Amino acid sequence: MAKIIQFVPTPNPNAIKCVLDAPIVSAPEPRSFLSPRDAAPGTLAEALFACPGIRNLLMHRDWMTIGREPSASWAPIKRHVAKVLEQAAPQ
């Protein structure tokens, strides 16, 4: 479905922006998920939170910001996010 064009660093070392080649949400406003409890079953957010270390998500049409636990490494999070996005349908 969507592929990551690039990961963009943010001023917060525990957050990274993902610029995407396709929409991941259909809503015109961003969707914020402050914890895995905020993600409904069967959704893209739930699939993303399945990766250990992801703390929060801010999803918009063609970009997403991922927050991580300070002790988590970016490499496995980036791999997980890329895999989930390629298999997901817009929400």
URQUI-V140787 format. One record per residue. N is the residue number from 1. RES is the residue in one letter. PSI is psi in radians with two decimals (* if undefined). OMEGA is omega as a letter, one per 40 degrees, with the letter a starting at -180 (* if undefined). Layout:
n;res;psi;omega
N;RES;PSI;OMEGA
N;RES;PSI;OMEGA
This chain:
n;res;psi;omega
1;M;-1.54;i
2;A;2.56;i
3;K;2.63;a
4;I;2.17;i
5;I;-0.80;i
6;Q;2.71;i
7;F;2.29;a
8;V;2.14;i
9;P;2.66;i
10;T;2.96;i
11;P;-0.41;i
12;N;2.06;a
13;P;-0.23;i
14;N;0.33;i
15;A;2.54;i
16;I;2.48;i
17;K;2.37;i
18;C;2.07;i
19;V;2.25;a
20;L;2.79;i
21;D;-0.04;a
22;A;2.72;i
23;P;2.53;i
24;I;-0.28;i
25;V;2.59;a
26;S;-0.30;i
27;A;2.49;a
28;P;-0.35;a
29;E;2.69;i
30;P;2.67;i
31;R;2.20;a
32;S;2.34;i
33;F;1.88;a
34;L;-0.22;i
35;S;2.92;i
36;P;-0.48;i
37;R;-0.41;a
38;D;-0.24;a
39;A;2.19;i
40;A;2.61;i
41;P;2.45;i
42;G;0.14;a
43;T;2.91;i
44;L;-0.75;i
45;A;-0.75;i
46;E;-0.74;i
47;A;-0.66;i
48;L;-0.73;i
49;F;-0.22;i
50;A;-0.26;i
51;C;2.14;i
52;P;2.38;i
53;G;-0.34;i
54;I;2.19;a
55;R;-0.73;a
56;N;2.87;a
57;L;2.50;i
58;L;1.96;a
59;M;2.32;i
60;H;-3.06;a
61;R;-1.07;a
62;D;0.48;i
63;W;2.84;a
64;M;2.47;i
65;T;2.30;a
66;I;2.26;i
67;G;2.46;a
68;R;2.83;i
69;E;2.45;a
70;P;-0.51;a
71;S;-0.13;a
72;A;2.62;i
73;S;2.51;a
74;W;-0.59;a
75;A;-0.91;a
76;P;-0.53;i
77;I;-0.80;i
78;K;-0.75;i
79;R;-0.78;a
80;H;-0.82;a
81;V;-0.79;i
82;A;-0.77;a
83;K;-0.81;a
84;V;-0.78;a
85;L;-0.67;i
86;E;-0.44;a
87;Q;-0.15;a
88;A;2.71;i
89;A;2.68;i
90;P;2.59;a
91;Q;*;*
